C-alpha cells in the first residue's frame, strides 16, 4: 500500500503502513524541517566556519522571537560539524570546530567561562579566580581548535547590572579578537538591542532575522514540508486557505507553535482513525495560543 501515499515524501510512505502506536511515536519525534530562512542562516554560519583567521573576524546575531527555530538551527549546524575524538588527532586533543554554550541566567564572567569549560568537557577546571577560569577556557579552546563559538540565549546579558552588561559585551568583542574565531550570538529582540547599544559590537555582528511567519508562499512551503513527513494515510491539504489561516493565526506566527499544532492534530488524526488533519481535529487538541496562556483560569 505504501506506493499510494503520494502526498508523503517517498522516504515516509512505508511508515504510513505501520501500526498506529508506531506512527504516533514517529510523529512526536523531533525532526529537522527545512525552510528558506533556516537554510540561509546555515549558509551564513558555514561561511564563518570557513573564514580565514584575521584580527577582526566576522560574527552573526541570529535573532527572533522565543520558540521560532533559532536553537534548532544552531544545533543542526553544530551536529553537521562533529567533534573529532582525541584518539584520532595528531595533537592528542579533541578537535571541536563548533562550540555551543548558553549565556548563564545570572550573567557574569566566572559563570560564562565556567559554561565554556563545562561544554568543552573540563568541569574540573573551575578555579575560583576569574583570571584563572579565563586562562583555562582560552587555553582549552585553542587546544581543541574551536573555530565558531555559538552563544545561545545571549539576551540573558540584560538580566545583569549595567556594569555586568558592559563587561560581558566587551568580553565578547575581546574573545573573538583574542582567539581569532567567529561568534554566533543567538537571542530575542532584546539581544539585538543589547548588541546595538555598543557601537563596536554593532559593527561586528551581522543580524540575521527570524521574524514571525506570515501568510504567503514560504509559509505554504513550510506546511507542505510538514505534511509530507507526517505518516498520515490521507492528504490533509494544509495549504488550503481555511486550514493554513487557522494554523497561522492560532500559532501567532511562531514556528515552534506551528509545528506543535500540526503534530498534535496529526496524533489525533491517527488515534481517531481520521488519518488527515482538519480544523475540527485542531480544535479537539485543546491547543491554546501563546498570548492566551497567561489568561487560562486556574
C-alpha positions in Angstrom: 0.0 0.0 0.0 2.9 2.4 0.6 3.1 3.4 -3.1 -0.3 5.0 -3.0 0.6 7.7 -0.4 1.6 10.3 -3.0 1.1 13.2 -0.5 4.0 11.9 1.5 7.8 12.1 0.9 9.0 8.9 -0.6 11.1 8.0 2.4 8.0 8.4 4.7 5.5 6.4 2.6 6.4 3.0 4.1 5.8 4.4 7.6 2.2 5.1 6.7 1.6 1.3 6.8 2.9 0.9 10.3 0.7 0.4 13.4 -0.9 3.5 15.0 1.3 3.5 18.1 4.4 3.3 16.0 3.3 6.2 13.8 2.3 8.3 16.8 5.8 7.9 18.2 7.3 8.8 14.8 5.1 11.9 14.6 6.1 13.1 18.1 9.8 12.7 17.3 11.8 15.9 16.8 12.7 16.4 13.1 14.5 19.0 11.0 12.1 20.9 8.8 14.0 22.8 6.1 12.8 26.3 5.0 14.5 29.2 3.2 15.3 31.3 6.2 16.9 28.4 8.1 19.0 27.4 5.1 20.2 31.0 4.7 21.2 31.1 8.3 23.0 27.8 8.0 24.9 29.0 4.9 25.9 32.2 6.7 27.3 30.1 9.6 29.1 27.8 7.2 30.8 30.9 5.7 32.0 31.8 9.2 33.4 28.4 9.7 35.5 28.6 6.5 36.6 32.2 7.0 40.4 32.6 7.3 41.8 33.8 10.6 42.3 37.6 10.9 42.4 40.2 13.6 38.8 41.2 13.2 36.6 38.2 12.5 33.0 38.4 11.2 30.2 37.5 13.5 26.4 36.8 13.3 23.5 37.6 15.5 20.6 35.2 15.0 17.6 37.0 16.4 13.9 36.2 16.6 11.0 35.5 19.0 11.2 32.7 21.5 10.4 29.3 20.1 10.8 30.4 16.5 13.5 27.9 15.4 16.8 29.6 16.5 18.1 26.9 18.7 17.2 24.1 16.2 19.2 25.9 13.5 22.3 26.3 15.5 22.1 22.7 16.8 21.8 21.4 13.3 24.9 23.4 12.4 26.8 22.1 15.4 25.8 18.5 14.6 27.0 19.0 11.0 30.5 19.6 12.3 31.0 16.9 15.0 33.9 16.6 17.4 37.0 14.7 16.3 38.0 12.5 19.2 41.4 12.9 20.8 42.4 9.4 19.7 42.1 10.5 16.0 44.1 13.7 16.2 47.9 14.1 16.0 47.9 16.6 18.9 46.1 14.1 21.2 43.4 16.7 21.9 39.9 16.5 20.6 39.0 19.0 17.8 35.8 20.9 18.4 35.1 23.1 15.4 31.8 24.4 16.7 31.3 25.0 20.4 27.8 26.0 21.6 27.3 27.4 25.1 24.4 29.1 26.8 24.7 32.6 28.4 24.1 31.9 32.1 20.9 33.2 33.5 22.9 35.1 36.1 25.4 36.5 33.7 28.9 37.3 34.9 32.4 36.4 33.7 33.0 33.5 36.1 29.8 31.8 35.1 30.4 32.4 31.4 33.9 30.9 31.4 32.6 28.1 33.6 29.9 27.3 30.9 32.6 27.2 28.3 34.8 24.8 30.3 31.8 22.5 31.1 30.8 22.3 27.4 34.4 21.5 26.5 34.3 18.6 28.9 36.5 20.1 31.7 34.1 20.7 34.6 37.0 20.1 37.0 38.9 23.1 35.7 36.8 25.7 37.5 39.1 27.7 39.8 37.5 30.4 41.9 39.6 33.3 40.4 38.1 34.8 37.2 41.5 35.2 35.6 42.3 31.6 36.0 39.0 30.5 34.6 39.5 32.8 31.7 43.0 31.5 31.1 41.9 27.8 31.3 38.9 28.4 28.9 41.1 30.2 26.3 43.8 27.5 26.6 41.3 24.7 26.1 39.6 26.5 23.2 42.9 26.8 21.5 43.9 23.2 22.1 40.5 21.9 20.8 40.7 24.2 17.8 37.3 25.9 18.2 36.6 27.9 15.1 33.0 29.1 15.8 31.6 29.9 19.2 27.8 29.9 19.5 26.4 31.8 22.4 22.7 30.9 22.9 20.3 32.9 25.0 22.6 35.9 24.7 19.7 38.2 25.8 20.4 36.9 29.3 23.1 39.5 29.4 20.4 42.0 30.1 19.5 40.4 33.5 22.8 41.6 34.9 23.6 45.0 36.3 24.6 47.8 33.9 28.3 47.2 34.8 27.9 43.4 34.2 26.2 44.0 30.8 29.1 46.3 29.7 31.8 43.9 30.9 30.2 40.9 29.2 29.6 42.8 25.9 33.3 43.9 26.0 34.3 40.4 26.7 32.6 39.0 23.6 34.4 41.5 21.5 37.7 40.7 23.1 37.2 36.9 22.9 36.7 37.0 19.1 39.9 39.1 18.7 42.0 37.1 21.1 41.2 33.7 19.6 40.5 34.9 16.0 37.3 33.0 15.9 33.8 33.9 14.8 30.9 34.3 17.2 27.3 33.5 16.6 25.1 35.2 19.2 21.5 33.8 19.4 18.7 35.5 21.2 15.5 37.5 21.1 14.9 41.2 20.0 16.4 42.2 23.4 19.7 40.7 22.3 19.7 42.9 19.2 19.2 45.9 21.4 22.0 44.9 23.7 24.4 44.4 20.9 23.4 47.6 19.1 24.0 49.5 22.4 27.7 49.0 21.8 28.8 50.7 18.6 31.8 48.4 18.1 29.8 45.3 18.6 27.0 46.5 16.4 29.6 46.9 13.5 30.9 43.4 14.1 27.7 41.4 14.3 25.6 41.0 11.2 22.0 40.4 12.2 20.1 37.5 10.7 16.4 37.8 11.5 13.8 35.1 12.1 10.6 37.1 12.3 7.2 35.6 13.0 5.7 33.8 9.9 3.2 35.4 7.7 0.8 34.1 5.0 2.5 33.6 1.7 4.4 31.2 -0.5 7.1 30.5 2.1 4.5 29.6 4.7 2.8 27.3 2.3 6.1 25.6 1.5 6.6 25.0 5.2 3.2 23.4 5.6 3.7 21.3 2.6 7.0 20.0 4.0 5.4 19.3 7.4 2.5 17.4 5.7 5.0 15.3 3.6 6.9 14.0 6.7 3.9 13.0 8.9 2.8 9.4 8.2 -0.9 10.0 7.8 -2.7 7.8 5.2 -4.8 10.6 3.7 -3.8 14.1 2.5 -4.7 17.0 4.7 -4.1 19.8 2.3 -2.6 22.0 5.0 -2.0 24.8 2.4 -5.7 25.2 1.8 -6.8 28.8 2.7 -9.0 27.9 5.7 -6.7 25.4 7.3 -3.5 27.4 6.7 -5.0 30.6 8.1 -6.3 28.7 11.2 -2.8 27.2 11.9 -1.0 30.5 11.3 -3.5 32.6 13.5 -3.6 30.1 16.3 0.2 29.8 16.4 0.6 33.6 16.1 3.3 33.1 13.5 5.7 31.2 15.8 7.4 28.2 14.2 7.5 26.0 17.3 3.8 26.6 17.8 3.0 25.8 14.2 4.9 22.5 14.5 3.1 21.8 17.8 -0.4 22.4 16.3 0.3 20.2 13.3 1.9 17.5 15.4 -0.9 17.3 17.9 -3.5 17.3 15.2 -1.7 14.5 13.3 -1.5 12.4 16.5 -5.3 12.9 16.9 -5.8 12.0 13.3 -4.1 8.7 13.8 -5.7 7.9 17.1 -9.2 8.6 15.9 -8.8 6.9 12.6 -9.5 10.1 10.6 -6.0 9.9 9.0 -5.9 13.6 7.9 -5.8 16.9 9.7 -8.9 19.0 9.8 -9.9 22.2 11.5 -12.1 20.2 13.9 -9.2 18.0 14.9 -7.1 21.1 15.6 -9.9 22.4 17.9 -10.1 19.0 19.6 -6.4 19.1 20.6 -7.2 22.0 23.0 -4.3 24.0 21.8 -4.0 27.4 23.5 -2.5 30.3 21.6 0.7 31.7 23.2 -0.8 35.0 24.1 -3.8 33.3 25.8 -1.8 31.0 28.1 -1.4 33.5 31.0 -5.2 34.1 31.0 -6.2 30.5 31.5 -8.4 30.1 34.5 -7.0 28.0 37.4 
